[in-house]
Amino acid sequence: MNKKRILAILLALTMAFCLTACGSGGGDNANAGGDASAASSDSSAAEDTADEDASEEASKGDLTQEYEFTKSVMNQELEKPITVCGLKHDEKDFQSEDNLNQERDSFHLHVSILEIGCDTDAFFATCQSDNADYVTSAARGYNVQQANAVSDDGSAKITVIRYTNFEDGEENDYQYMADLVYTDGTNAASTEFMYSVDKEYGNGEEVEAAMKAITKYYGIDYGKLEWVDAAN
């Protein structure tokens, strides 16, 4: 037997041994490694989600603040002070006994304490009508949608209208107008919002986080608003 034949036989035996060793037990080890890797990945994903949720809750808590008012916009002394939610105070903010005005980048919030005995349902309906008129005339918006919601205990109602910004063409960027009416059972407050969301070029996520934080204070889940097409 020549050397080439001997080397060929030895090489074939070596390869057969390697294939047998990889096939027996190698698959189990691979599966075990895969299971461990998957478990580790699931655990890591769960931790990341928990961290994100905690971070989101913390950031929302950092965004809002309670404000107390003692008079109505008609200069009526309230039977008891009313406390409402606003953005964290900034030195540029204006607050008096009956209203609060806050302006941020892409976000404008105004709180006013309604007249004692005000019919909140009628006021709410007027807000809806005024917002729709503005969007379809002065703002000249298009792709107009509206959403309304009420808190579980009925103490707060919100109406929101959004429309695609004309200058953005077909981009999915919106401008919003919203009114929230809240009563503590004795007095009532109106919170007006004007804001824009531009996720590609602006701070849309921050603006939406502020809205979600404020509406959550009143028991309304902003993320679950049901949007319907409104008449242009």
N, CA and C atoms as a LAMMPS dump frame, in Angstrom:
ITEM: TIMESTEP
0
ITEM: NUMBER OF ATOMS
696
ITEM: BOX BOUNDS ff ff ff
-5.0000000000000000e+02 5.0000000000000000e+02
-5.0000000000000000e+02 5.0000000000000000e+02
-5.0000000000000000e+02 5.0000000000000000e+02
ITEM: ATOMS id mol type element x y z
1 1 1 N 0.857 -1.191 0
2 1 2 C 0 0 0
3 1 3 C 0.886 1.23 0
4 2 1 N 0.652 2.123 -0.983
5 2 2 C 1.512 3.291 -1.072
6 2 3 C 1.107 4.355 -0.061
7 3 1 N 1.976 5.336 0.095
8 3 2 C 1.767 6.37 1.115
9 3 3 C 0.509 7.188 0.844
10 4 1 N 0.218 7.468 -0.449
11 4 2 C -0.952 8.285 -0.762
12 4 3 C -2.231 7.596 -0.316
13 5 1 N -2.305 6.242 -0.513
14 5 2 C -3.506 5.509 -0.129
15 5 3 C -3.649 5.502 1.378
16 6 1 N -2.507 5.314 2.087
17 6 2 C -2.554 5.314 3.563
18 6 3 C -3.044 6.665 4.081
19 7 1 N -2.527 7.764 3.532
20 7 2 C -2.95 9.111 3.963
21 7 3 C -4.434 9.335 3.682
22 8 1 N -4.925 8.834 2.555
23 8 2 C -6.329 9.01 2.201
24 8 3 C -7.221 8.289 3.199
25 9 1 N -6.806 7.047 3.608
26 9 2 C -7.591 6.269 4.571
27 9 3 C -7.621 6.969 5.923
28 10 1 N -6.426 7.446 6.362
29 10 2 C -6.346 8.139 7.658
30 10 3 C -7.209 9.402 7.667
31 11 1 N -7.191 10.128 6.561
32 11 2 C -7.988 11.352 6.464
33 11 3 C -9.477 11.042 6.52
34 12 1 N -9.891 9.977 5.849
35 12 2 C -11.301 9.582 5.85
36 12 3 C -11.744 9.184 7.244
37 13 1 N -10.895 8.403 7.965
38 13 2 C -11.228 7.99 9.337
39 13 3 C -11.345 9.189 10.263
40 14 1 N -10.415 10.142 10.1
41 14 2 C -10.424 11.342 10.945
42 14 3 C -11.705 12.139 10.74
43 15 1 N -12.121 12.309 9.499
44 15 2 C -13.33 13.07 9.193
45 15 3 C -14.566 12.367 9.737
46 16 1 N -14.59 11.027 9.63
47 16 2 C -15.72 10.261 10.141
48 16 3 C -15.845 10.426 11.643
49 17 1 N -14.712 10.393 12.348
50 17 2 C -14.705 10.556 13.803
51 17 3 C -15.224 11.94 14.184
52 18 1 N -14.79 12.966 13.467
53 18 2 C -15.21 14.343 13.755
54 18 3 C -16.701 14.511 13.552
55 19 1 N -17.233 13.927 12.443
56 19 2 C -18.656 14.054 12.163
57 19 3 C -19.485 13.354 13.23
58 20 1 N -19.021 12.159 13.7
59 20 2 C -19.727 11.412 14.739
60 20 3 C -19.75 12.199 16.036
61 21 1 N -18.608 12.772 16.409
62 21 2 C -18.508 13.532 17.655
63 21 3 C -19.412 14.758 17.615
64 22 1 N -19.473 15.479 16.468
65 22 2 C -20.311 16.673 16.354
66 22 3 C -21.774 16.301 16.385
67 23 1 N -22.123 15.116 15.833
68 23 2 C -23.524 14.721 15.783
69 23 3 C -24.039 14.243 17.115
70 24 1 N -23.233 13.595 17.93
71 24 2 C -23.686 13.037 19.203
72 24 3 C -23.329 13.975 20.335
73 25 1 N -24.368 14.647 20.841
74 25 2 C -24.116 15.524 21.982
75 25 3 C -23.899 16.94 21.544
76 26 1 N -23.339 17.147 20.341
77 26 2 C -23.114 18.516 19.885
78 26 3 C -24.437 19.223 19.705
79 27 1 N -25.447 18.503 19.154
80 27 2 C -26.759 19.096 18.953
81 27 3 C -27.392 19.466 20.269
82 28 1 N -27.287 18.562 21.28
83 28 2 C -27.868 18.833 22.597
84 28 3 C -27.23 20.06 23.204
85 29 1 N -25.906 20.124 23.1
86 29 2 C -25.204 21.279 23.668
87 29 3 C -25.634 22.56 22.973
88 30 1 N -25.836 22.435 21.645
89 30 2 C -26.242 23.619 20.896
90 30 3 C -27.625 24.065 21.341
91 31 1 N -28.54 23.062 21.535
92 31 2 C -29.884 23.392 21.977
93 31 3 C -29.865 24.006 23.365
94 32 1 N -29.029 23.419 24.222
95 32 2 C -28.942 23.935 25.59
96 32 3 C -28.434 25.359 25.557
97 33 1 N -27.417 25.553 24.71
98 33 2 C -26.873 26.902 24.592
99 33 3 C -27.917 27.861 24.037
100 34 1 N -28.727 27.359 23.048
101 34 2 C -29.757 28.2 22.455
102 34 3 C -30.827 28.546 23.458
103 35 1 N -31.229 27.506 24.28
104 35 2 C -32.245 27.757 25.302
105 35 3 C -31.755 28.79 26.303
106 36 1 N -30.496 28.622 26.721
107 36 2 C -29.933 29.553 27.71
108 36 3 C -29.857 30.947 27.124
109 37 1 N -29.466 30.984 25.835
110 37 2 C -29.364 32.289 25.179
111 37 3 C -30.731 32.941 25.063
112 38 1 N -31.765 32.116 24.693
113 38 2 C -33.119 32.65 24.558
114 38 3 C -33.643 33.144 25.898
115 39 1 N -33.385 32.33 26.954
116 39 2 C -33.839 32.725 28.29
117 39 3 C -33.185 34.03 28.712
118 40 1 N -31.876 34.099 28.429
119 40 2 C -31.142 35.316 28.774
120 40 3 C -31.685 36.507 28.01
121 41 1 N -32.012 36.255 26.706
122 41 2 C -32.54 37.327 25.875
123 41 3 C -33.899 37.788 26.369
124 42 1 N -34.787 36.794 26.74
125 42 2 C -36.113 37.132 27.256
126 42 3 C -36.007 37.928 28.538
127 43 1 N -35.109 37.472 29.422
128 43 2 C -34.921 38.158 30.694
129 43 3 C -34.434 39.577 30.482
130 44 1 N -33.478 39.697 29.54
131 44 2 C -32.919 41.007 29.246
132 44 3 C -33.98 41.928 28.662
133 45 1 N -34.838 41.366 27.769
134 45 2 C -35.894 42.162 27.152
135 45 3 C -36.904 42.622 28.193
136 46 1 N -37.238 41.708 29.129
137 46 2 C -38.178 42.058 30.194
138 46 3 C -37.624 43.174 31.068
139 47 1 N -36.323 43.07 31.369
140 47 2 C -35.686 44.105 32.186
141 47 3 C -35.681 45.441 31.451
142 48 1 N -35.39 45.387 30.13
143 48 2 C -35.377 46.617 29.341
144 48 3 C -36.755 47.262 29.32
145 49 1 N -37.819 46.406 29.146
146 49 2 C -39.181 46.924 29.122
147 49 3 C -39.546 47.555 30.455
148 50 1 N -39.162 46.867 31.547
149 50 2 C -39.439 47.398 32.887
150 50 3 C -38.725 48.72 33.106
151 51 1 N -37.471 48.776 32.645
152 51 2 C -36.701 50.013 32.783
153 51 3 C -37.339 51.145 31.977
154 52 1 N -37.8 50.798 30.751
155 52 2 C -38.437 51.818 29.914
156 52 3 C -39.722 52.312 30.55
157 53 1 N -40.532 51.364 31.105
158 53 2 C -41.788 51.752 31.748
159 53 3 C -41.526 52.645 32.941
160 54 1 N -40.532 52.256 33.747
161 54 2 C -40.195 53.044 34.934
162 54 3 C -39.695 54.418 34.531
163 55 1 N -38.867 54.437 33.483
164 55 2 C -38.33 55.706 32.996
165 55 3 C -39.441 56.602 32.479
166 56 1 N -40.41 55.979 31.751
167 56 2 C -41.523 56.754 31.197
168 56 3 C -42.37 57.334 32.319
169 57 1 N -42.669 56.499 33.336
170 57 2 C -43.471 56.984 34.444
171 57 3 C -42.761 58.105 35.181
172 58 1 N -41.452 57.944 35.363
173 58 2 C -40.676 58.972 36.069
174 58 3 C -40.676 60.269 35.279
175 59 1 N -40.497 60.155 33.958
176 59 2 C -40.449 61.357 33.136
177 59 3 C -41.797 62.054 33.118
178 60 1 N -42.895 61.261 33.105
179 60 2 C -44.218 61.863 33.126
180 60 3 C -44.441 62.599 34.44
181 61 1 N -43.986 61.976 35.533
182 61 2 C -44.122 62.624 36.831
183 61 3 C -43.352 63.924 36.893
184 62 1 N -42.242 63.97 36.172
185 62 2 C -41.407 65.175 36.166
186 62 3 C -41.995 66.266 35.286
187 63 1 N -42.981 65.931 34.46
188 63 2 C -43.513 66.891 33.507
189 63 3 C -44.629 67.756 34.086
190 64 1 N -45.345 67.248 35.078
191 64 2 C -46.549 67.926 35.533
192 64 3 C -46.44 68.448 36.966
193 65 1 N -47.38 69.317 37.291
194 65 2 C -47.416 69.922 38.623
195 65 3 C -48.86 70.326 38.926
196 66 1 N -49.226 70.311 40.198
197 66 2 C -50.561 70.747 40.601
198 66 3 C -50.565 72.244 40.878
199 67 1 N -51.671 72.891 40.489
200 67 2 C -51.833 74.32 40.723
201 67 3 C -53.187 74.56 41.392
202 68 1 N -53.216 75.475 42.332
203 68 2 C -54.447 75.775 43.075
204 68 3 C -54.952 77.175 42.72
205 69 1 N -56.274 77.272 42.55
206 69 2 C -56.892 78.554 42.213
207 69 3 C -58.031 78.859 43.18
208 70 1 N -58.246 80.141 43.439
209 70 2 C -59.236 80.549 44.439
210 70 3 C -60.357 81.413 43.873
211 71 1 N -60.248 81.839 42.605
212 71 2 C -61.27 82.689 42.007
213 71 3 C -61.621 82.221 40.601
214 72 1 N -62.81 82.596 40.152
215 72 2 C -63.207 82.316 38.777
216 72 3 C -62.766 83.481 37.903
217 73 1 N -62.855 83.276 36.576
218 73 2 C -62.458 84.341 35.66
219 73 3 C -63.409 85.538 35.759
220 74 1 N -64.559 85.341 36.412
221 74 2 C -65.499 86.446 36.643
222 74 3 C -65.215 87.133 37.979
223 75 1 N -64.034 86.816 38.534
224 75 2 C -63.592 87.39 39.805
225 75 3 C -64.493 86.995 40.975
226 76 1 N -65.098 85.82 40.868
227 76 2 C -65.928 85.296 41.958
228 76 3 C -65.047 84.498 42.917
229 77 1 N -65.238 84.704 44.197
230 77 2 C -64.508 83.93 45.193
231 77 3 C -65.088 82.526 45.222
232 78 1 N -64.251 81.535 45.018
233 78 2 C -64.725 80.146 45.005
234 78 3 C -65.071 79.679 46.414
235 79 1 N -66.061 78.801 46.497
236 79 2 C -66.457 78.252 47.795
237 79 3 C -65.295 77.514 48.44
238 80 1 N -64.503 76.852 47.605
239 80 2 C -63.276 76.212 48.058
240 80 3 C -62.295 76.226 46.893
241 81 1 N -60.998 76.246 47.15
242 81 2 C -60.011 76.262 46.059
243 81 3 C -60.138 75.014 45.193
244 82 1 N -59.79 75.154 43.942
245 82 2 C -59.778 73.999 43.033
246 82 3 C -58.346 73.765 42.58
247 83 1 N -57.957 72.497 42.541
248 83 2 C -56.6 72.122 42.138
249 83 3 C -56.643 71.455 40.773
250 84 1 N -55.801 71.92 39.865
251 84 2 C -55.759 71.342 38.518
252 84 3 C -54.314 71.035 38.127
253 85 1 N -54.169 70.333 37.021
254 85 2 C -52.851 69.878 36.572
255 85 3 C -52.318 70.77 35.461
256 86 1 N -51.028 71.069 35.521
257 86 2 C -50.359 71.816 34.468
258 86 3 C -48.959 71.281 34.267
259 87 1 N -48.196 71.933 33.428
260 87 2 C -46.796 71.557 33.243
261 87 3 C -45.976 72.052 34.424
262 88 1 N -44.803 71.499 34.599
263 88 2 C -43.895 71.983 35.631
264 88 3 C -43.687 73.482 35.47
265 89 1 N -43.684 74.19 36.587
266 89 2 C -43.588 75.645 36.541
267 89 3 C -42.273 76.097 35.921
268 90 1 N -42.373 77.145 35.125
269 90 2 C -41.214 77.771 34.501
270 90 3 C -41.302 79.265 34.766
271 91 1 N -40.181 79.926 34.827
272 91 2 C -40.183 81.353 35.151
273 91 3 C -40.952 82.191 34.127
274 92 1 N -41.148 81.658 32.921
275 92 2 C -41.899 82.38 31.897
276 92 3 C -43.409 82.235 32.073
277 93 1 N -43.847 81.301 32.92
278 93 2 C -45.276 81.042 33.091
279 93 3 C -45.976 82.206 33.782
280 94 1 N -47.255 82.352 33.439
281 94 2 C -48.078 83.355 34.114
282 94 3 C -49.168 82.64 34.895
283 95 1 N -49.295 82.956 36.183
284 95 2 C -50.36 82.382 37.005
285 95 3 C -50.983 83.474 37.86
286 96 1 N -52.318 83.473 37.887
287 96 2 C -53.038 84.386 38.779
288 96 3 C -54.015 83.55 39.606
289 97 1 N -54.948 84.188 40.266
290 97 2 C -55.896 83.451 41.104
291 97 3 C -56.907 82.654 40.29
292 98 1 N -57.062 83.031 39.001
293 98 2 C -58.104 82.382 38.205
294 98 3 C -57.621 81.711 36.928
295 99 1 N -56.333 81.84 36.58
296 99 2 C -55.881 81.181 35.355
297 99 3 C -54.371 80.966 35.348
298 100 1 N -53.954 80.125 34.425
299 100 2 C -52.546 79.769 34.255
300 100 3 C -52.244 79.739 32.768
301 101 1 N -51.153 80.353 32.365
302 101 2 C -50.75 80.323 30.966
303 101 3 C -49.317 79.814 30.866
304 102 1 N -49.11 78.767 30.052
305 102 2 C -47.793 78.163 29.895
306 102 3 C -47.49 77.94 28.413
307 103 1 N -46.361 78.436 27.977
308 103 2 C -45.944 78.245 26.585
309 103 3 C -44.593 77.551 26.549
310 104 1 N -44.543 76.484 25.754
311 104 2 C -43.31 75.74 25.553
312 104 3 C -43.098 75.58 24.052
313 105 1 N -41.982 75.01 23.685
314 105 2 C -41.735 74.739 22.276
315 105 3 C -42.78 73.748 21.764
316 106 1 N -43.572 74.163 20.779
317 106 2 C -44.612 73.33 20.166
318 106 3 C -45.759 72.999 21.109
319 107 1 N -45.9 73.714 22.214
320 107 2 C -46.937 73.373 23.193
321 107 3 C -47.405 74.633 23.912
322 108 1 N -48.716 74.858 23.911
323 108 2 C -49.294 75.988 24.624
324 108 3 C -50.465 75.482 25.461
325 109 1 N -50.427 75.746 26.757
326 109 2 C -51.46 75.295 27.674
327 109 3 C -52.026 76.503 28.413
328 110 1 N -53.361 76.55 28.494
329 110 2 C -53.999 77.635 29.238
330 110 3 C -55.11 77.058 30.104
331 111 1 N -55.074 77.362 31.399
332 111 2 C -56.085 76.916 32.344
333 111 3 C -56.877 78.123 32.801
334 112 1 N -58.189 78.002 32.826
335 112 2 C -59.022 79.078 33.376
336 112 3 C -60.127 78.464 34.235
337 113 1 N -60.452 79.119 35.325
338 113 2 C -61.476 78.63 36.235
339 113 3 C -62.82 79.199 35.796
340 114 1 N -63.742 78.32 35.487
341 114 2 C -65.016 78.746 34.921
342 114 3 C -65.895 79.447 35.948
343 115 1 N -66.824 80.217 35.43
344 115 2 C -67.771 80.938 36.266
345 115 3 C -68.538 79.965 37.155
346 116 1 N -68.808 80.379 38.377
347 116 2 C -69.566 79.537 39.303
348 116 3 C -70.942 79.241 38.697
349 117 1 N -71.315 77.957 38.684
350 117 2 C -72.605 77.557 38.131
351 117 3 C -72.611 77.398 36.633
352 118 1 N -71.446 77.453 36.013
353 118 2 C -71.356 77.317 34.554
354 118 3 C -71.867 75.947 34.108
355 119 1 N -72.622 75.914 33.03
356 119 2 C -73.097 74.659 32.449
357 119 3 C -71.931 74.044 31.675
358 120 1 N -71.267 73.083 32.265
359 120 2 C -70.048 72.531 31.653
360 120 3 C -70.332 71.797 30.346
361 121 1 N -71.507 71.167 30.227
362 121 2 C -71.833 70.466 28.981
363 121 3 C -71.956 71.461 27.826
364 122 1 N -72.623 72.583 28.084
365 122 2 C -72.768 73.611 27.054
366 122 3 C -71.411 74.215 26.713
367 123 1 N -70.58 74.422 27.729
368 123 2 C -69.248 74.968 27.508
369 123 3 C -68.416 74.015 26.655
370 124 1 N -68.498 72.725 26.958
371 124 2 C -67.765 71.697 26.229
372 124 3 C -68.187 71.669 24.764
373 125 1 N -69.496 71.759 24.521
374 125 2 C -70.007 71.756 23.151
375 125 3 C -69.514 72.983 22.384
376 126 1 N -69.44 74.122 23.061
377 126 2 C -68.93 75.339 22.419
378 126 3 C -67.464 75.181 22.048
379 127 1 N -66.686 74.553 22.942
380 127 2 C -65.271 74.298 22.652
381 127 3 C -65.125 73.456 21.388
382 128 1 N -65.932 72.398 21.282
383 128 2 C -65.875 71.53 20.102
384 128 3 C -66.174 72.309 18.825
385 129 1 N -67.215 73.116 18.874
386 129 2 C -67.625 73.885 17.708
387 129 3 C -66.564 74.912 17.314
388 130 1 N -66.034 75.621 18.305
389 130 2 C -65.011 76.644 18.032
390 130 3 C -63.746 76.031 17.432
391 131 1 N -63.334 74.886 17.982
392 131 2 C -62.134 74.223 17.46
393 131 3 C -62.324 73.788 16.011
394 132 1 N -63.49 73.222 15.715
395 132 2 C -63.774 72.767 14.352
396 132 3 C -63.794 73.949 13.381
397 133 1 N -64.385 75.061 13.815
398 133 2 C -64.431 76.251 12.958
399 133 3 C -63.023 76.761 12.667
400 134 1 N -62.191 76.769 13.686
401 134 2 C -60.829 77.272 13.524
402 134 3 C -60.031 76.411 12.54
403 135 1 N -60.128 75.097 12.735
404 135 2 C -59.339 74.167 11.915
405 135 3 C -59.75 74.218 10.451
406 136 1 N -61.035 74.406 10.188
407 136 2 C -61.509 74.377 8.807
408 136 3 C -61.519 75.749 8.14
409 137 1 N -61.192 76.8 8.897
410 137 2 C -61.185 78.133 8.299
411 137 3 C -59.834 78.809 8.481
412 138 1 N -59.579 79.331 9.671
413 138 2 C -58.329 80.068 9.91
414 138 3 C -57.096 79.194 9.724
415 139 1 N -57.118 77.979 10.281
416 139 2 C -55.951 77.098 10.188
417 139 3 C -55.858 76.419 8.824
418 140 1 N -56.989 76.274 8.149
419 140 2 C -57.049 75.618 6.845
420 140 3 C -56.382 74.24 6.88
421 141 1 N -56.719 73.499 7.887
422 141 2 C -56.15 72.16 8.008
423 141 3 C -56.852 71.174 7.108
424 142 1 N -56.232 70.032 6.913
425 142 2 C -56.876 68.961 6.172
426 142 3 C -56.53 67.635 6.836
427 143 1 N -57.182 66.572 6.386
428 143 2 C -57.125 65.283 7.072
429 143 3 C -57.515 65.495 8.534
430 144 1 N -58.672 66.083 8.739
431 144 2 C -59.134 66.466 10.078
432 144 3 C -59.762 65.273 10.789
433 145 1 N -59.326 65.038 12.028
434 145 2 C -59.872 63.963 12.854
435 145 3 C -60.187 64.498 14.245
436 146 1 N -61.175 63.878 14.876
437 146 2 C -61.575 64.321 16.208
438 146 3 C -61.737 63.123 17.135
439 147 1 N -61.465 63.352 18.424
440 147 2 C -61.639 62.309 19.437
441 147 3 C -62.18 62.951 20.707
442 148 1 N -63.077 62.226 21.377
443 148 2 C -63.641 62.686 22.645
444 148 3 C -63.527 61.558 23.665
445 149 1 N -63.396 61.935 24.929
446 149 2 C -63.315 60.929 25.979
447 149 3 C -63.793 61.516 27.296
448 150 1 N -64.234 60.617 28.181
449 150 2 C -64.698 61.009 29.514
450 150 3 C -64.006 60.106 30.524
451 151 1 N -63.604 60.675 31.653
452 151 2 C -62.972 59.868 32.698
453 151 3 C -63.997 58.915 33.3
454 152 1 N -63.527 57.85 33.931
455 152 2 C -64.418 56.838 34.489
456 152 3 C -65.394 57.412 35.51
457 153 1 N -64.946 58.392 36.287
458 153 2 C -65.834 58.958 37.3
459 153 3 C -66.652 60.142 36.782
460 154 1 N -66.468 60.478 35.503
461 154 2 C -67.249 61.543 34.896
462 154 3 C -66.822 62.947 35.277
463 155 1 N -65.706 63.08 35.995
464 155 2 C -65.275 64.405 36.455
465 155 3 C -64.556 65.206 35.375
466 156 1 N -64.091 64.53 34.325
467 156 2 C -63.344 65.226 33.273
468 156 3 C -63.784 64.753 31.893
469 157 1 N -63.852 65.705 30.965
470 157 2 C -64.157 65.412 29.567
471 157 3 C -63.104 66.088 28.711
472 158 1 N -62.734 65.427 27.624
473 158 2 C -61.759 66.033 26.706
474 158 3 C -62.259 65.9 25.274
475 159 1 N -62.036 66.935 24.497
476 159 2 C -62.29 66.889 23.062
477 159 3 C -61.012 67.341 22.368
478 160 1 N -60.568 66.56 21.389
479 160 2 C -59.322 66.86 20.682
480 160 3 C -59.585 66.826 19.182
481 161 1 N -59.078 67.809 18.476
482 161 2 C -59.162 67.803 17.022
483 161 3 C -57.749 67.951 16.478
484 162 1 N -57.404 67.148 15.492
485 162 2 C -56.065 67.212 14.921
486 162 3 C -56.178 67.297 13.404
487 163 1 N -55.189 67.902 12.803
488 163 2 C -55.213 68.075 11.359
489 163 3 C -53.792 68.11 10.839
490 164 1 N -53.607 67.591 9.657
491 164 2 C -52.287 67.585 9.055
492 164 3 C -51.888 69.015 8.73
493 165 1 N -50.689 69.367 9.07
494 165 2 C -50.178 70.709 8.82
495 165 3 C -49.989 70.919 7.317
496 166 1 N -50.572 71.973 6.77
497 166 2 C -50.535 72.225 5.325
498 166 3 C -49.103 72.257 4.782
499 167 1 N -48.179 72.864 5.528
500 167 2 C -46.812 73.02 5.041
501 167 3 C -46.058 71.692 4.958
502 168 1 N -46.55 70.671 5.658
503 168 2 C -45.845 69.393 5.679
504 168 3 C -46.262 68.465 4.542
505 169 1 N -47.18 68.917 3.708
506 169 2 C -47.583 68.083 2.587
507 169 3 C -48.122 66.739 3.042
508 170 1 N -47.51 65.675 2.572
509 170 2 C -48.005 64.336 2.88
510 170 3 C -47.38 63.728 4.13
511 171 1 N -46.502 64.455 4.815
512 171 2 C -45.853 63.889 5.996
513 171 3 C -46.86 63.716 7.129
514 172 1 N -46.608 62.725 7.958
515 172 2 C -47.539 62.4 9.046
516 172 3 C -47.279 63.265 10.272
517 173 1 N -47.343 64.572 10.094
518 173 2 C -47.146 65.519 11.187
519 173 3 C -48.462 66.243 11.427
520 174 1 N -48.825 66.409 12.696
521 174 2 C -50.125 66.958 13.021
522 174 3 C -50.03 68.157 13.947
523 175 1 N -51.055 69.012 13.837
524 175 2 C -51.274 70.047 14.82
525 175 3 C -52.581 69.705 15.521
526 176 1 N -52.619 69.998 16.821
527 176 2 C -53.748 69.605 17.649
528 176 3 C -54.335 70.803 18.384
529 177 1 N -55.638 70.724 18.621
530 177 2 C -56.311 71.626 19.538
531 177 3 C -57.141 70.752 20.457
532 178 1 N -57.107 71.061 21.753
533 178 2 C -57.843 70.235 22.704
534 178 3 C -58.404 71.092 23.827
535 179 1 N -59.53 70.654 24.355
536 179 2 C -60.126 71.291 25.526
537 179 3 C -60.52 70.211 26.517
538 180 1 N -60.142 70.419 27.759
539 180 2 C -60.486 69.485 28.825
540 180 3 C -61.235 70.265 29.896
541 181 1 N -62.41 69.766 30.274
542 181 2 C -63.204 70.397 31.326
543 181 3 C -63.237 69.461 32.523
544 182 1 N -62.892 70 33.685
545 182 2 C -62.815 69.185 34.901
546 182 3 C -63.596 69.855 36.032
547 183 1 N -64.301 69.061 36.822
548 183 2 C -64.972 69.588 37.997
549 183 3 C -64.645 68.739 39.215
550 184 1 N -64.448 69.404 40.327
551 184 2 C -64.21 68.687 41.577
552 184 3 C -65.516 68.477 42.338
553 185 1 N -66.634 68.741 41.666
554 185 2 C -67.944 68.588 42.293
555 185 3 C -68.521 69.907 42.75
556 186 1 N -67.668 70.901 42.895
557 186 2 C -68.113 72.232 43.31
558 186 3 C -67.778 73.276 42.264
559 187 1 N -66.516 73.29 41.828
560 187 2 C -66.05 74.247 40.828
561 187 3 C -65.64 73.516 39.556
562 188 1 N -65.406 74.28 38.512
563 188 2 C -64.994 73.684 37.232
564 188 3 C -63.848 74.474 36.625
565 189 1 N -62.997 73.768 35.909
566 189 2 C -61.854 74.402 35.252
567 189 3 C -61.778 73.941 33.805
568 190 1 N -61.343 74.841 32.951
569 190 2 C -61.145 74.506 31.547
570 190 3 C -59.657 74.566 31.235
571 191 1 N -59.151 73.521 30.606
572 191 2 C -57.748 73.49 30.179
573 191 3 C -57.709 73.422 28.662
574 192 1 N -57.124 74.421 28.045
575 192 2 C -57.012 74.468 26.587
576 192 3 C -55.579 74.124 26.178
577 193 1 N -55.464 73.323 25.135
578 193 2 C -54.152 72.946 24.618
579 193 3 C -54.064 73.309 23.135
580 194 1 N -52.92 73.779 22.726
581 194 2 C -52.578 73.867 21.305
582 194 3 C -51.165 73.328 21.187
583 195 1 N -50.97 72.369 20.313
584 195 2 C -49.642 71.772 20.209
585 195 3 C -49.451 71.119 18.86
586 196 1 N -48.207 70.858 18.516
587 196 2 C -47.898 70.205 17.254
588 196 3 C -46.957 69.036 17.498
589 197 1 N -47.097 68.027 16.661
590 197 2 C -46.276 66.824 16.775
591 197 3 C -45.535 66.604 15.475
592 198 1 N -44.23 66.627 15.549
593 198 2 C -43.37 66.382 14.397
594 198 3 C -42.301 65.386 14.829
595 199 1 N -42.558 64.111 14.588
596 199 2 C -41.671 63.069 15.097
597 199 3 C -40.358 62.973 14.331
598 200 1 N -40.351 63.459 13.097
599 200 2 C -39.142 63.33 12.29
600 200 3 C -38.155 64.465 12.559
601 201 1 N -38.671 65.676 12.686
602 201 2 C -37.785 66.826 12.816
603 201 3 C -37.876 67.537 14.171
604 202 1 N -38.939 67.287 14.915
605 202 2 C -39.152 68.036 16.162
606 202 3 C -39.189 67.173 17.392
607 203 1 N -39.873 67.683 18.406
608 203 2 C -39.92 66.986 19.691
609 203 3 C -41.305 66.381 19.919
610 204 1 N -41.812 65.699 18.907
611 204 2 C -43.148 65.122 18.989
612 204 3 C -43.353 64.201 20.167
613 205 1 N -42.363 63.362 20.469
614 205 2 C -42.497 62.426 21.575
615 205 3 C -42.638 63.162 22.906
616 206 1 N -41.888 64.249 23.058
617 206 2 C -41.957 65.024 24.3
618 206 3 C -43.322 65.685 24.457
619 207 1 N -43.841 66.207 23.356
620 207 2 C -45.144 66.863 23.388
621 207 3 C -46.233 65.855 23.739
622 208 1 N -46.199 64.696 23.095
623 208 2 C -47.197 63.669 23.38
624 208 3 C -47.073 63.156 24.803
625 209 1 N -45.847 63.072 25.321
626 209 2 C -45.646 62.634 26.706
627 209 3 C -46.301 63.619 27.665
628 210 1 N -46.211 64.897 27.36
629 210 2 C -46.84 65.917 28.214
630 210 3 C -48.353 65.77 28.184
631 211 1 N -48.922 65.563 27.001
632 211 2 C -50.37 65.386 26.898
633 211 3 C -50.829 64.148 27.655
634 212 1 N -50.099 63.062 27.501
635 212 2 C -50.47 61.821 28.178
636 212 3 C -50.399 61.984 29.695
637 213 1 N -49.395 62.717 30.161
638 213 2 C -49.23 62.92 31.6
639 213 3 C -50.36 63.772 32.164
640 214 1 N -50.733 64.832 31.459
641 214 2 C -51.794 65.716 31.952
642 214 3 C -53.147 65.011 31.923
643 215 1 N -53.476 64.356 30.815
644 215 2 C -54.774 63.691 30.745
645 215 3 C -54.86 62.514 31.726
646 216 1 N -53.739 61.841 31.963
647 216 2 C -53.733 60.738 32.924
648 216 3 C -54.083 61.232 34.322
649 217 1 N -53.667 62.449 34.639
650 217 2 C -53.983 63.05 35.946
651 217 3 C -55.496 63.079 36.169
652 218 1 N -56.241 63.268 35.082
653 218 2 C -57.701 63.349 35.178
654 218 3 C -58.388 62.018 34.887
655 219 1 N -57.61 60.958 34.743
656 219 2 C -58.193 59.636 34.538
657 219 3 C -58.546 59.335 33.092
658 220 1 N -57.901 60.03 32.152
659 220 2 C -58.155 59.796 30.727
660 220 3 C -56.876 59.277 30.074
661 221 1 N -56.983 58.141 29.382
662 221 2 C -55.828 57.551 28.711
663 221 3 C -55.736 58.133 27.304
664 222 1 N -54.815 59.064 27.121
665 222 2 C -54.678 59.753 25.832
666 222 3 C -54.328 58.781 24.706
667 223 1 N -53.567 57.747 25.038
668 223 2 C -53.159 56.781 24.021
669 223 3 C -54.3 55.937 23.495
670 224 1 N -55.447 55.932 24.195
671 224 2 C -56.58 55.116 23.772
672 224 3 C -57.698 55.94 23.145
673 225 1 N -57.417 57.201 22.828
674 225 2 C -58.431 58.015 22.159
675 225 3 C -58.794 57.385 20.823
676 226 1 N -60.073 57.385 20.491
677 226 2 C -60.539 56.825 19.225
678 226 3 C -60.802 57.975 18.25
679 227 1 N -59.973 58.026 17.217
680 227 2 C -60.035 59.126 16.256
681 227 3 C -61.01 58.796 15.139
682 228 1 N -61.875 59.762 14.803
683 228 2 C -62.807 59.599 13.687
684 228 3 C -62.631 60.788 12.75
685 229 1 N -62.88 60.553 11.476
686 229 2 C -62.77 61.632 10.501
687 229 3 C -63.836 62.693 10.769
688 230 1 N -63.412 63.934 10.705
689 230 2 C -64.344 65.044 10.91
690 230 3 C -64.594 65.737 9.577
691 231 1 N -65.713 66.421 9.491
692 231 2 C -66.053 67.123 8.245
693 231 3 C -65.085 68.27 8.034
694 232 1 N -64.582 68.406 6.811
695 232 2 C -63.674 69.5 6.487
696 232 3 C -64.456 70.749 6.127
